[in-house]
Amino acid sequence: MTTSASDRSALGAFLRARRARVTPGDVGLPSGGRRRTPGLRREEVAQLAGVGVTWYTWLEQGRARNASDQVLEAVARVLRLDAAEHRHLMVLAGRGTAPEPGPPMDLRPEHTAVLAKMLPYPAAVQTDCYDLVAANRTYRYLFADLDTYPVEERNCAWLMFTEPNWRNSLVDEDTVLREITARLRNRQPEHRDDPRWNALIARLRQESPDFVRYWESYEVAADRTQRRRYVSPRVGTLDVQFQSLWLDRARGERIIVMTPVDHTTAQRLERLDSLVGAAPAWTARSDSADGSAAGA
């Protein structure tokens, strides 16, 4: 399958980044003394993958138009790619299917019912590029009042990188920001023609040097349940499991939920809900279906 020049360029940059992270010892080669660059040499990858050095060099230079599955699998094995990285490689090489750009997701009554039932645990409906479509009240007030932000800024990636109240909530800032960027990087090739994605990445690159630094590291990651720690200005430190309840996994639409890891966090989430209990159980952004509605 023929790939675009931009995808071939991205594939080359991804391979170079991954090659730099594999040491000779990882693949059973002698170190060979001091090296000018980290990781494996191109000729070492080519030899271990059983392909020509010239062909592999073309891959990294974005000049190889029709790499076979056999070559891609061999390179993935040598570079020790995990499942998310392997999938990313295949998408860049034209083996993945990009979903058609669609309208904003349809926020349905059953979605908002789940948000309300999750209280006092923070929960929100989120798209694949981190747009927040709706949130229950504990999520709304977790760091700052989400409804005070313009609709176009109600995006978790944007807020975590550019909004001080959100960013200051992160106990493990480097880990969380790196993971957010790696998940965006992982799914971006499938959304190369989606204006929402292109606009978000362009804005983040323009406004956040930290995002640029993480983005250009070419790390990729899949979604997974993970433990996170936050500091809420209203109730203090929260230790939670951050997980996704999928609505449409192919499109990346989901309900995200934070459940307490310990009794102290559970008590603090209950206190947060009591402090903001006069607010509706859930609210939605105005450009989504039912966007003007709020749950009593």
C-alpha positions, 0 to 999 in steps of 0.5 A: 500500500502506498503511503503519503510523504507525511506518513513516510516522514513520520514513520522515519522519525518514529523508527529513529526515535525507537532505534535510539532507545535500544542498546546493543546489549538489548539485542545480544550485540557487543557494545563495541566501545564508545558510540557517537549516538545512543542506541543501535546503528542503522546497519545493526538494525538492518542486519538483525532484521534481515534487510538491506542497509540501504532499504532500512536507511530509506525507511528512516529517510521516508523514501521507502514507499512500499515496505512489506509486512515481513520487513515491518514485522522484522524491524518491529521485533529488532526495535522491541516495540510494544503493542501500542508502538507496533500498532502505530508503526503499522498505521504509519506504514499504511496498514491501519484504517483511518476513521472518517471524520465525523460530527461531534459525538451524540451525547445521549440521556443514558450517558448523562445518567451514568455521570449522575450515578457516578457521584461523588466520583468524578466522571466525564464524557470525553472524545479521542482527542480529549475534548470534554463533552459533559461532566458530573459536578465533582469532575466539573469542580475538581480543579476549577469550575470547568464551565467558566472556560470557553467551550473550545478550551474544554479539552483535557490535553489543552488544560493540563498543558496550558491552564495553571489550575489544572497543571498545578493539580498534577502530583506526577506532572512529568508522567501525566503530561508524557502519557497524554502526549504519547496517546495523542501521538499514537492515535494521530495518524488515524485522524490525519484528515480530522480538523479537530485533531489538526487544530488541537495539535497545532495549538498545543505546539504553538502554545506549549514548549513542553508539549513540543518536547514530549511530542518530538520524543515520538513516544506512543502509548495505548489507553489503560487504567492507571493510578493518578494523584491530584491536588484539589484546591477544595479538598486536598490530595486525591489518590485515584484509579483513572479508567475508561468506560468505552462508548465507542472504542473505534472512535475513542469516545468514552466515559472517564471515571476516577475511583478512590484508591483509599478511604481518605480519598473516598471521604474527600470526594464525598466532601467535594460533592457536598461542597458543590452539591447545589450545582446540577448533577451534570453539565454539557458543553454547548456544541454537543447534543443536549449541550444546553441541558443540565441534570438536576 
